[in-house]
Every structure is written in C-alpha cells, then in structure tokens.
C-alpha cells in the first residue's frame, strides 16, 4: 500500500522519512551512513539515492552550454567487466571528461575523442579514481566551442576571462576529485550520475542543496 508523499509516487515510506533521507543526502553522506541514521533498509536507501541522482542528472542535462554539446549518458549502458568487448574498458582506455564553464556554472560530459556518439556509447567496466581523475583525463574549456569540437575550441573572449574560467574549471576538477575518490571506484553504469551530481553540487555550492533537491522532486516526483 502506497503512502502519501509529494516527492515519490506510490511511496512505501512516509514523506517525513523521505525528507530525512534527502537531508542526509544533501550532507553528502554515503548509503551505509544514511541507512544507519534513518533506520531504513540499505536496499531501500540505495534505490532512492539512485532515483535522486537520475533526477539530478536529467535536470543538469536540460540546458547544454552550447549547441552541439553531447553528454553521453553512461547510466543507460549495461555493465561489463574491465575485459568487456567493444568498449573503452576492454581496450584499456578511460573516457575523457569534458568540462565547460559559462556564466559561473560548470557543465560536464563524457568525450571520446576521434569517435562519434555511437562509439562513445561503448560499454564501460568499473572506473577507478586513479585513472579517471588524472589530469589528462579531463578536457576543459571556458569559452564557447564550435559544434562538434571536443578539444580546447576557439577562444572568443579576452585573456582575463579565459584565465578566470580556467580557474573555475580547475576548482571544479579538484572538488570532483575529492568527492569521487571516496567511492574507491564506481561502476561504469553509474559513473555518469556521480559526475553530474558533482556538477550539480558545485553549481549549488552557495545554496541550500536540501531545499534545492526537495523543490526539484516536488516539481517532478520520483516514480
């Protein structure tokens, strides 16, 4: 029997309990700690955290920074081990993370240089922090790029703005590294969600994330 909950359709937990879960999520606690504090089943917590991250990812991907920007949604991919066929993991490669800054906000995506979107959608195994977070795995740009470009792009503004944007991108990189490294490796199927969550948290760093997430879920409840 479902319980009335403005944030979750056909919810099996009360709205008050769900808000408690969101409050701990906003504090960036892991599923184990949230389960202990809320006294909810670990599987229940994992399920809701996954749904919340998917909603955040959808929200972040609603407004790409420039026309032609492609964010490859790794959450749609099936999981295979590091030796899987046909994907970057199978060839010993790691995906490059594209970072774009505009108007003080950071945007991220997965870039497979020299490959089309179909190739970029290859299957990934487990992604280790030491590989995905190394400096050469990131491609940053602080100014508009031409559609289809995956490199540094062509500068369309002065040096001072470029330096400011570069500093913002470096700040995000350091922030995301601190967040993601604590997972000690994440499955390829959920890495994109963790990346977009880092983008969301970084862009909302001066706001109350708890209230922002609740508003987001009120407007589009989980199902």
C-alpha positions in Angstrom: 0.0 0.0 0.0 1.4 3.4 -1.0 1.8 6.3 1.4 1.1 9.9 0.6 4.4 11.5 -0.4 4.7 14.6 -2.5 8.2 13.6 -3.6 7.7 10.0 -4.6 4.8 8.4 -6.5 3.5 5.2 -4.9 5.9 5.6 -2.0 6.4 2.9 0.6 7.9 5.3 3.2 6.5 8.4 4.7 7.2 11.9 3.4 8.9 12.8 6.7 11.2 9.8 6.5 12.0 10.6 2.8 12.8 14.2 3.7 15.2 12.9 6.4 16.9 10.7 3.7 17.2 13.7 1.4 18.6 15.8 4.3 21.4 13.3 4.8 21.9 13.0 1.0 22.4 16.8 0.9 25.1 16.4 3.5 26.8 14.0 1.0 26.7 11.0 3.3 27.1 7.5 1.8 24.3 4.9 1.6 25.7 3.0 4.6 25.6 6.0 6.9 22.2 7.2 5.6 20.7 3.7 6.2 22.1 3.7 9.8 20.8 7.2 10.6 17.3 6.8 9.0 17.0 3.1 10.1 15.8 2.3 6.6 16.8 -0.9 4.7 20.1 -0.5 2.8 18.5 -1.6 -0.4 15.7 1.0 0.0 18.3 3.7 0.6 20.3 2.7 -2.5 17.1 2.6 -4.6 16.1 6.2 -3.6 19.7 7.5 -3.9 19.8 6.1 -7.5 16.5 7.7 -8.4 17.5 11.1 -6.9 20.8 11.0 -8.8 19.0 10.2 -12.0 16.6 13.2 -11.5 19.6 15.4 -10.8 21.3 14.2 -14.0 18.2 14.9 -16.0 18.0 18.4 -14.5 21.6 19.1 -15.4 21.3 17.9 -18.9 18.2 20.0 -19.7 20.4 23.0 -20.7 23.6 22.1 -22.6 26.0 25.1 -22.6 26.4 25.3 -26.4 24.7 23.8 -29.4 26.3 20.6 -30.4 27.4 19.7 -26.9 26.8 16.0 -26.4 26.7 14.5 -22.9 26.9 10.7 -23.2 24.6 9.2 -20.6 26.6 6.3 -19.2 23.8 5.4 -16.9 22.0 3.8 -19.8 24.8 1.4 -20.5 25.0 -2.2 -19.5 27.8 -3.2 -17.1 30.6 -5.4 -18.2 33.9 -6.2 -16.6 37.2 -4.5 -17.5 37.7 -7.1 -20.2 34.3 -6.4 -21.9 34.3 -6.4 -25.7 33.9 -3.4 -27.8 34.2 -0.7 -25.2 36.9 1.6 -23.7 37.3 -0.6 -20.7 38.1 -3.6 -22.9 40.8 -1.6 -24.8 42.4 -0.3 -21.6 41.2 3.2 -22.3 39.3 5.6 -19.9 36.8 8.2 -21.1 37.8 11.8 -21.1 35.6 14.2 -19.1 34.6 17.4 -20.9 34.3 20.4 -18.7 32.7 23.7 -19.9 32.1 26.9 -18.0 29.6 29.6 -18.8 28.1 32.3 -16.6 29.7 30.9 -13.4 28.2 27.5 -14.0 30.1 24.2 -14.8 28.8 21.7 -17.4 30.3 18.2 -17.8 30.0 15.4 -20.3 31.9 12.3 -21.5 34.0 12.8 -24.6 35.5 10.0 -26.7 38.0 11.9 -28.9 38.0 10.9 -32.5 34.8 8.9 -32.1 31.2 9.5 -32.9 28.5 9.2 -30.3 27.8 5.6 -31.2 31.4 4.7 -30.5 31.3 6.9 -27.3 28.4 4.8 -26.1 30.6 1.7 -25.7 30.3 -0.3 -22.6 32.5 0.6 -19.5 33.5 -1.6 -16.7 34.5 -0.3 -13.3 36.1 3.1 -13.4 38.9 3.6 -10.8 39.6 7.1 -9.4 43.3 6.9 -10.1 42.6 6.6 -13.8 39.5 8.7 -14.4 40.6 11.5 -12.2 44.2 12.0 -13.5 44.7 15.4 -15.2 45.0 14.1 -18.7 41.5 12.5 -18.4 39.9 16.0 -18.3 39.3 18.3 -21.3 38.4 21.8 -20.1 37.1 24.9 -21.9 35.9 28.2 -20.5 34.7 29.8 -23.8 32.2 28.7 -26.4 33.4 26.0 -28.8 32.3 25.2 -32.3 29.7 22.4 -32.5 31.4 19.1 -32.8 34.7 20.3 -31.3 36.0 18.2 -28.4 39.3 19.9 -27.9 40.1 23.4 -26.4 38.0 25.0 -29.1 38.5 28.6 -30.4 38.7 31.4 -27.9 36.0 34.1 -28.3 36.9 36.4 -25.4 39.8 38.1 -23.8 42.7 36.5 -21.8 41.4 37.7 -18.4 38.1 35.9 -18.9 39.8 32.8 -20.1 42.1 32.7 -17.1 39.1 33.2 -14.8 37.2 30.4 -16.5 40.3 28.1 -16.3 40.5 28.8 -12.6 36.8 27.8 -12.2 37.4 24.6 -14.2 40.4 23.7 -12.0 38.3 24.4 -8.9 35.6 22.0 -10.1 38.2 19.4 -11.0 39.6 19.5 -7.5 36.2 19.4 -6.0 35.0 16.5 -8.1 38.2 14.6 -7.4 37.7 14.9 -3.6 34.1 13.7 -3.9 34.6 10.8 -6.3 37.8 9.4 -4.9 35.9 8.4 -1.7 33.9 5.8 -3.7 37.2 3.9 -4.4 36.0 3.2 -7.9 32.4 3.3 -9.3 30.7 1.1 -11.9 30.6 2.5 -15.4 26.8 2.3 -15.3 26.6 4.9 -12.5 29.8 6.9 -13.0 27.9 9.5 -15.2 25.4 10.0 -12.4 28.1 10.6 -9.8 29.8 13.1 -12.3 26.6 15.0 -12.8 25.9 15.0 -9.0 29.3 16.7 -8.6 28.4 19.2 -11.2 25.1 19.9 -9.5 26.6 20.2 -6.0 29.4 22.5 -7.3 26.9 24.8 -9.1 24.7 24.9 -6.0 27.6 25.3 -3.5 26.2 28.7 -2.3 22.6 27.4 -2.0 20.8 25.0 0.4 21.1 21.8 -1.5 18.5 20.1 0.7 15.9 22.7 -0.3 17.0 22.7 -4.0 16.6 18.9 -4.2 13.2 18.9 -2.5 12.0 21.6 -4.9 13.3 19.6 -7.9 11.5 16.5 -6.7 8.3 18.3 -5.9 8.1 19.6 -9.4 8.9 16.1 -10.8 8.3 13.4 -8.2 10.3 10.1 -8.4 8.5 7.0 -9.6 
